[in-house]
Amino acid sequence: MKPRQPFLLPILASKVGAALVLIIGTLIPSTLTSQPWRGDRSGVPNWENDIAFKTDVFTFVRIKYRSYGRYWDMWRIDYPESDLNFSFRLQEMTSLKVNPNSIYLELTDPELFQHPFVYLIEPGELRFSQSEVKALRKYLLGGGFMMVDDFWGEREWFNFYREIKRVFPDREPEELPLSHPIFNCVFPLDEKPQIPNVGLGMQSRYHGITWERPDAKEVHYKGVRDDRDRLMMVICHNTDLGDGWEWEGYNEYYFREFSEKKAYPLGINIVVYALTH
């Protein structure tokens, strides 16, 4: 396997289910770059799946939504490097067949129901329309799974909380214990990881600070369940897995400490959990 970015994951994955995850040996890091890869597919190599099963693959789906405040397109943060890098690592580290092309969809797009997993980022300023509220409720109660990532502090939490209560007025997000399978179903984690943005992460080696603001010191992983007690949503608050994926090749310390140990293992755990429950 040839390197595509400065570092490759020297992680040994455990088996899950019917040989869902393959064991990958230790790989040697290459030279640093000064910025994320840009250009064609942002430097991520392409790959081919069996043409007979071209629709029978996992596709990373990002949700496009409306937002207010700083930017109108907060849903685009880390795109496309984050999504492409994660898709590549999921293909590389597991026996899942993964679409090399990530996509984004609006919640009202009928194609949403063809995908079991969706990713929503930076919800601190999102606004759902009433049709999006109905579509998201139908998608999740129908068996879909949503991962929410990269929002910090109490103000952004209360905005997201208000919007998700419009979707599920009768359901409350609950803190997930470290014993929950999302923290150990593939890669066992010994803590609930807080992954900072790349700049703060690089500085953290000197001062240990991994939170982006004073009211975001404590990381939270919350879940929302359906009537069968199935977890249909994981909410990653005061952490940023997407930066751990996007900036994996920027700085060796950031890669080793946050991408390799935390962002990729937890992201893979969440996807595997979503696809097997």
MARLO-433208 format. One record per residue (C-alpha): z negated, x negated, y negated. Coordinates in nm, 4 decimals, padded with zeros to 6 digits. Layout:
// MARLO-433208
<zz = Z; xx = X; yy = Y>
...
This chain:
// MARLO-433208
<zz = 00.0000; xx = 00.0000; yy = 00.0000>
<zz = 00.1087; xx = -00.1477; yy = -00.3325>
<zz = -00.1075; xx = -00.1293; yy = -00.6443>
<zz = 00.0184; xx = 00.0919; yy = -00.9264>
<zz = -00.2667; xx = 00.0438; yy = -01.1730>
<zz = -00.5094; xx = -00.2422; yy = -01.2294>
<zz = -00.7516; xx = -00.1152; yy = -00.9649>
<zz = -00.7371; xx = 00.0612; yy = -00.6315>
<zz = -01.0274; xx = 00.2374; yy = -00.4698>
<zz = -01.2287; xx = 00.0241; yy = -00.2263>
<zz = -01.4099; xx = 00.3297; yy = -00.0902>
<zz = -01.4573; xx = 00.4290; yy = 00.2709>
<zz = -01.4235; xx = 00.8041; yy = 00.3092>
<zz = -01.5961; xx = 00.9940; yy = 00.5887>
<zz = -01.4208; xx = 01.2519; yy = 00.8069>
<zz = -01.4303; xx = 01.6162; yy = 00.7037>
<zz = -01.3346; xx = 01.9123; yy = 00.9207>
<zz = -01.0325; xx = 01.8492; yy = 01.1393>
<zz = -00.9565; xx = 01.4966; yy = 01.0203>
<zz = -00.9146; xx = 01.6151; yy = 00.6630>
<zz = -01.0091; xx = 01.2797; yy = 00.5145>
<zz = -00.8730; xx = 00.9425; yy = 00.6218>
<zz = -01.0635; xx = 00.6139; yy = 00.6098>
<zz = -00.9246; xx = 00.3732; yy = 00.3509>
<zz = -01.0106; xx = 00.0031; yy = 00.3597>
<zz = -01.1171; xx = -00.2209; yy = 00.0757>
<zz = -00.8438; xx = -00.3169; yy = -00.1697>
<zz = -00.8400; xx = -00.6009; yy = -00.4190>
<zz = -00.8199; xx = -00.5213; yy = -00.7925>
<zz = -00.5292; xx = -00.6526; yy = -00.9951>
<zz = -00.4968; xx = -00.7509; yy = -01.3623>
<zz = -00.6370; xx = -00.5419; yy = -01.6487>
<zz = -00.4165; xx = -00.3547; yy = -01.8915>
<zz = -00.5109; xx = -00.2688; yy = -02.2486>
<zz = -00.4096; xx = 00.0981; yy = -02.2387>
<zz = -00.3343; xx = 00.3805; yy = -01.9934>
<zz = 00.0060; xx = 00.3769; yy = -01.8312>
<zz = 00.2716; xx = 00.5678; yy = -02.0211>
<zz = 00.6367; xx = 00.6436; yy = -01.9633>
<zz = 00.7866; xx = 00.8015; yy = -01.6525>
<zz = 00.5060; xx = 00.9885; yy = -01.4706>
<zz = 00.2656; xx = 00.7754; yy = -01.6764>
<zz = 00.3046; xx = 00.4933; yy = -01.4257>
<zz = 00.2031; xx = 00.7018; yy = -01.1246>
<zz = 00.4451; xx = 00.6526; yy = -00.8336>
<zz = 00.6285; xx = 00.9436; yy = -00.6824>
<zz = 00.6166; xx = 01.0363; yy = -00.3154>
<zz = 00.7876; xx = 01.2808; yy = -00.0833>
<zz = 00.6492; xx = 01.5442; yy = 00.1493>
<zz = 00.8258; xx = 01.6998; yy = 00.4463>
<zz = 01.1018; xx = 01.9148; yy = 00.3005>
<zz = 01.0395; xx = 02.1784; yy = 00.5688>
<zz = 00.6925; xx = 02.2319; yy = 00.4204>
<zz = 00.7678; xx = 02.1733; yy = 00.0540>
<zz = 00.5629; xx = 02.4744; yy = -00.0544>
<zz = 00.2794; xx = 02.4047; yy = 00.1884>
<zz = 00.1140; xx = 02.1391; yy = -00.0285>
<zz = -00.1825; xx = 02.1215; yy = -00.2628>
<zz = -00.0804; xx = 02.1380; yy = -00.6285>
<zz = -00.3197; xx = 02.0406; yy = -00.9064>
<zz = -00.3116; xx = 02.3300; yy = -01.1530>
<zz = -00.4446; xx = 02.3010; yy = -01.5069>
<zz = -00.5187; xx = 02.6183; yy = -01.7039>
<zz = -00.3600; xx = 02.6668; yy = -02.0449>
<zz = -00.5709; xx = 02.8743; yy = -02.2840>
<zz = -00.6209; xx = 02.9521; yy = -02.6532>
<zz = -00.8840; xx = 02.7637; yy = -02.8516>
<zz = -01.0108; xx = 02.7590; yy = -03.2085>
<zz = -01.1709; xx = 02.4928; yy = -03.4281>
<zz = -01.0605; xx = 02.1286; yy = -03.4118>
<zz = -00.7352; xx = 02.1744; yy = -03.2206>
<zz = -00.5427; xx = 02.4703; yy = -03.0886>
<zz = -00.4477; xx = 02.2943; yy = -02.7647>
<zz = -00.7765; xx = 02.1595; yy = -02.6293>
<zz = -00.6547; xx = 02.2515; yy = -02.2821>
<zz = -00.4181; xx = 01.9502; yy = -02.2999>
<zz = -00.6936; xx = 01.6861; yy = -02.3268>
<zz = -00.6306; xx = 01.3979; yy = -02.0784>
<zz = -00.2952; xx = 01.5494; yy = -01.9789>
<zz = -00.0894; xx = 01.4406; yy = -01.7881>
<zz = -00.2463; xx = 01.1071; yy = -01.6826>
<zz = -00.5664; xx = 01.2642; yy = -01.5535>
<zz = -00.3886; xx = 01.5208; yy = -01.3362>
<zz = -00.1298; xx = 01.2764; yy = -01.2022>
<zz = -00.3860; xx = 01.0080; yy = -01.1221>
<zz = -00.6097; xx = 01.2542; yy = -00.9417>
<zz = -00.3182; xx = 01.3971; yy = -00.7435>
<zz = -00.2189; xx = 01.0464; yy = -00.6381>
<zz = -00.5723; xx = 00.9553; yy = -00.5308>
<zz = -00.6113; xx = 01.2815; yy = -00.3391>
<zz = -00.2862; xx = 01.2064; yy = -00.1548>
<zz = -00.3951; xx = 00.8461; yy = -00.0987>
<zz = -00.7539; xx = 00.9053; yy = 00.0107>
<zz = -00.7185; xx = 01.2167; yy = 00.2258>
<zz = -00.4816; xx = 01.3643; yy = 00.4808>
<zz = -00.3995; xx = 01.6493; yy = 00.2439>
<zz = -00.0336; xx = 01.6841; yy = 00.1541>
<zz = -00.0315; xx = 01.6842; yy = -00.2255>
<zz = 00.2386; xx = 01.7803; yy = -00.4712>
<zz = 00.3194; xx = 01.4680; yy = -00.6787>
<zz = 00.3833; xx = 01.6949; yy = -00.9767>
<zz = 00.0823; xx = 01.8642; yy = -01.1299>
<zz = 00.1471; xx = 02.1823; yy = -01.3265>
<zz = -00.0187; xx = 02.3996; yy = -01.5879>
<zz = -00.0301; xx = 02.7771; yy = -01.5942>
<zz = -00.1685; xx = 03.0534; yy = -01.8086>
<zz = -00.4201; xx = 03.2802; yy = -01.6401>
<zz = -00.1803; xx = 03.5724; yy = -01.6726>
<zz = 00.1022; xx = 03.3947; yy = -01.4900>
<zz = 00.1674; xx = 03.5651; yy = -01.1522>
<zz = 00.2162; xx = 03.2210; yy = -00.9954>
<zz = -00.1588; xx = 03.1596; yy = -01.0384>
<zz = -00.2258; xx = 03.3506; yy = -00.7180>
<zz = -00.0186; xx = 03.1034; yy = -00.5165>
<zz = -00.2732; xx = 02.8282; yy = -00.5825>
<zz = -00.6296; xx = 02.8172; yy = -00.4422>
<zz = -00.7675; xx = 02.5718; yy = -00.7018>
<zz = -00.7411; xx = 02.5528; yy = -01.0811>
<zz = -00.8872; xx = 02.3152; yy = -01.3399>
<zz = -01.0014; xx = 02.4127; yy = -01.6895>
<zz = -01.1072; xx = 02.1478; yy = -01.9399>
<zz = -01.2820; xx = 02.1429; yy = -02.2811>
<zz = -01.3938; xx = 02.5098; yy = -02.2843>
<zz = -01.6279; xx = 02.4578; yy = -02.5797>
<zz = -01.3807; xx = 02.6319; yy = -02.8108>
<zz = -01.1818; xx = 02.8552; yy = -02.5764>
<zz = -01.1119; xx = 03.2218; yy = -02.6364>
<zz = -01.0003; xx = 03.4447; yy = -02.3495>
<zz = -00.7828; xx = 03.7444; yy = -02.4225>
<zz = -00.8757; xx = 04.0650; yy = -02.2446>
<zz = -00.5802; xx = 04.0234; yy = -02.0102>
<zz = -00.6987; xx = 03.6710; yy = -01.9253>
<zz = -01.0479; xx = 03.8019; yy = -01.8532>
<zz = -00.9054; xx = 04.0530; yy = -01.6058>
<zz = -00.6710; xx = 03.8006; yy = -01.4471>
<zz = -00.9415; xx = 03.5365; yy = -01.3992>
<zz = -01.1813; xx = 03.7901; yy = -01.2467>
<zz = -00.9115; xx = 03.9064; yy = -01.0049>
<zz = -00.8152; xx = 03.5483; yy = -00.9140>
<zz = -01.1700; xx = 03.4316; yy = -00.8422>
<zz = -01.2836; xx = 03.7428; yy = -00.6560>
<zz = -00.9616; xx = 03.7258; yy = -00.4547>
<zz = -01.0488; xx = 03.3848; yy = -00.3133>
<zz = -00.9481; xx = 03.1431; yy = -00.5896>
<zz = -01.1632; xx = 02.8553; yy = -00.7137>
<zz = -01.1993; xx = 02.7118; yy = -01.0640>
<zz = -01.3401; xx = 02.3749; yy = -01.1737>
<zz = -01.4561; xx = 02.3559; yy = -01.5361>
<zz = -01.4955; xx = 02.0095; yy = -01.6879>
<zz = -01.5592; xx = 01.8034; yy = -02.0036>
<zz = -01.7716; xx = 01.9926; yy = -02.2521>
<zz = -02.0910; xx = 01.8702; yy = -02.4117>
<zz = -02.4016; xx = 02.0050; yy = -02.5824>
<zz = -02.5532; xx = 02.3445; yy = -02.6404>
<zz = -02.2961; xx = 02.4828; yy = -02.8853>
<zz = -02.0081; xx = 02.4273; yy = -02.6434>
<zz = -02.2141; xx = 02.5618; yy = -02.3528>
<zz = -02.2943; xx = 02.8845; yy = -02.5367>
<zz = -01.9276; xx = 02.9367; yy = -02.6227>
<zz = -01.8226; xx = 02.8953; yy = -02.2609>
<zz = -02.1164; xx = 03.1048; yy = -02.1401>
<zz = -02.0160; xx = 03.3908; yy = -02.3702>
<zz = -01.6583; xx = 03.3814; yy = -02.2445>
<zz = -01.7461; xx = 03.3592; yy = -01.8740>
<zz = -01.9915; xx = 03.6489; yy = -01.9129>
<zz = -01.6956; xx = 03.8540; yy = -02.0305>
<zz = -01.5363; xx = 03.7746; yy = -01.6935>
<zz = -01.8534; xx = 03.8342; yy = -01.4889>
<zz = -02.1119; xx = 04.0324; yy = -01.6899>
<zz = -02.3227; xx = 04.0801; yy = -01.3769>
<zz = -02.3215; xx = 03.7194; yy = -01.2520>
<zz = -02.5190; xx = 03.4230; yy = -01.3769>
<zz = -02.4222; xx = 03.0545; yy = -01.3468>
<zz = -02.6817; xx = 02.8765; yy = -01.1312>
<zz = -02.7712; xx = 02.5092; yy = -01.1186>
<zz = -02.6458; xx = 02.3479; yy = -00.7977>
<zz = -02.8953; xx = 02.1242; yy = -00.6142>
<zz = -02.8040; xx = 01.7713; yy = -00.5129>
<zz = -02.8137; xx = 01.8942; yy = -00.1530>
<zz = -02.5149; xx = 02.1221; yy = -00.2156>
<zz = -02.2007; xx = 02.0246; yy = -00.0197>
<zz = -02.0014; xx = 01.9448; yy = -00.3355>
<zz = -02.2182; xx = 01.6353; yy = -00.3685>
<zz = -02.1776; xx = 01.5191; yy = -00.0090>
<zz = -01.9015; xx = 01.6966; yy = 00.1854>
<zz = -01.6746; xx = 01.3892; yy = 00.1793>
<zz = -01.8421; xx = 01.1211; yy = -00.0306>
<zz = -02.2232; xx = 01.1368; yy = -00.0300>
<zz = -02.3582; xx = 01.0997; yy = -00.3841>
<zz = -02.7192; xx = 01.0078; yy = -00.4496>
<zz = -02.7249; xx = 01.1586; yy = -00.7979>
<zz = -02.5553; xx = 01.4201; yy = -01.0104>
<zz = -02.3237; xx = 01.1855; yy = -01.1993>
<zz = -02.2745; xx = 01.1852; yy = -01.5744>
<zz = -01.9304; xx = 01.0452; yy = -01.6532>
<zz = -01.8792; xx = 00.9573; yy = -02.0220>
<zz = -01.5559; xx = 00.9132; yy = -02.2119>
<zz = -01.4008; xx = 00.5713; yy = -02.1689>
<zz = -01.5216; xx = 00.4269; yy = -02.4994>
<zz = -01.8824; xx = 00.5280; yy = -02.4477>
<zz = -01.8637; xx = 00.4282; yy = -02.0833>
<zz = -01.7547; xx = 00.0750; yy = -02.1685>
<zz = -02.0447; xx = 00.0428; yy = -02.4152>
<zz = -02.2965; xx = 00.1867; yy = -02.1695>
<zz = -02.3235; xx = -00.1431; yy = -01.9858>
<zz = -02.5177; xx = -00.2713; yy = -02.2889>
<zz = -02.7292; xx = 00.0277; yy = -02.3931>
<zz = -02.7202; xx = 00.2617; yy = -02.0923>
<zz = -02.6206; xx = 00.5699; yy = -02.2936>
<zz = -02.3756; xx = 00.7974; yy = -02.1105>
<zz = -02.4109; xx = 01.1178; yy = -02.3125>
<zz = -02.1849; xx = 01.2052; yy = -02.6032>
<zz = -02.4451; xx = 01.3740; yy = -02.8235>
<zz = -02.8249; xx = 01.4051; yy = -02.8405>
<zz = -02.8328; xx = 01.7567; yy = -02.6923>
<zz = -02.6193; xx = 01.6505; yy = -02.3940>
<zz = -02.8450; xx = 01.3951; yy = -02.2249>
<zz = -02.8948; xx = 01.5995; yy = -01.9082>
<zz = -02.5923; xx = 01.6566; yy = -01.6865>
<zz = -02.5506; xx = 01.9993; yy = -01.5255>
<zz = -02.3407; xx = 02.1223; yy = -01.2360>
<zz = -02.3556; xx = 02.4998; yy = -01.2172>
<zz = -02.1859; xx = 02.7498; yy = -00.9920>
<zz = -02.0885; xx = 03.1167; yy = -00.9854>
<zz = -02.0751; xx = 03.2992; yy = -00.6501>
<zz = -01.8931; xx = 03.6056; yy = -00.5241>
<zz = -02.0418; xx = 03.8962; yy = -00.3268>
<zz = -02.0124; xx = 03.6977; yy = -00.0010>
<zz = -02.2135; xx = 03.4110; yy = -00.1526>
<zz = -01.8990; xx = 03.1970; yy = -00.1736>
<zz = -01.9002; xx = 02.9497; yy = -00.4584>
<zz = -01.5931; xx = 03.0377; yy = -00.6629>
<zz = -01.6536; xx = 02.8212; yy = -00.9690>
<zz = -01.8053; xx = 02.4780; yy = -01.0378>
<zz = -01.9006; xx = 02.4114; yy = -01.3998>
<zz = -01.9380; xx = 02.0425; yy = -01.4905>
<zz = -02.1328; xx = 02.0321; yy = -01.8196>
<zz = -02.2300; xx = 01.7196; yy = -02.0161>
<zz = -01.9891; xx = 01.5090; yy = -01.8128>
<zz = -01.6184; xx = 01.4219; yy = -01.8127>
<zz = -01.4563; xx = 01.3673; yy = -01.4733>
<zz = -01.1144; xx = 01.3925; yy = -01.6356>
<zz = -01.1667; xx = 01.0732; yy = -01.8353>
<zz = -01.2757; xx = 00.8974; yy = -01.5167>
<zz = -00.9381; xx = 00.9883; yy = -01.3680>
<zz = -00.7225; xx = 00.9332; yy = -01.6768>
<zz = -00.8597; xx = 00.5917; yy = -01.7764>
<zz = -00.9024; xx = 00.4352; yy = -01.4335>
<zz = -00.6872; xx = 00.1360; yy = -01.5275>
<zz = -00.8230; xx = 00.0634; yy = -01.8740>
<zz = -01.1375; xx = -00.1409; yy = -01.8142>
<zz = -01.2840; xx = -00.2903; yy = -01.4979>
<zz = -01.6443; xx = -00.1988; yy = -01.5752>
<zz = -01.5494; xx = 00.1625; yy = -01.6511>
<zz = -01.3437; xx = 00.1839; yy = -01.3346>
<zz = -01.6105; xx = 00.0361; yy = -01.1080>
<zz = -01.9004; xx = 00.2274; yy = -01.2583>
<zz = -01.7499; xx = 00.5665; yy = -01.3354>
<zz = -01.4021; xx = 00.6201; yy = -01.1833>
<zz = -01.4620; xx = 00.4629; yy = -00.8417>
<zz = -01.8256; xx = 00.5570; yy = -00.7833>
<zz = -01.8390; xx = 00.8976; yy = -00.9481>
<zz = -01.5323; xx = 01.0727; yy = -01.0914>
<zz = -01.2990; xx = 01.0372; yy = -00.7937>
<zz = -01.5586; xx = 01.0932; yy = -00.5186>
<zz = -01.6956; xx = 01.4065; yy = -00.6849>
<zz = -01.3496; xx = 01.5402; yy = -00.7724>
<zz = -01.2335; xx = 01.4963; yy = -00.4133>
<zz = -01.5539; xx = 01.6595; yy = -00.2881>
<zz = -01.4950; xx = 01.9623; yy = -00.5090>
<zz = -01.1333; xx = 02.0086; yy = -00.4011>
<zz = -01.2172; xx = 01.9679; yy = -00.0314>
<zz = -01.5056; xx = 02.2126; yy = -00.0659>
<zz = -01.2810; xx = 02.4640; yy = -00.2439>
<zz = -01.0122; xx = 02.4407; yy = 00.0243>
<zz = -01.2532; xx = 02.4703; yy = 00.3178>
<zz = -01.4704; xx = 02.7578; yy = 00.1905>
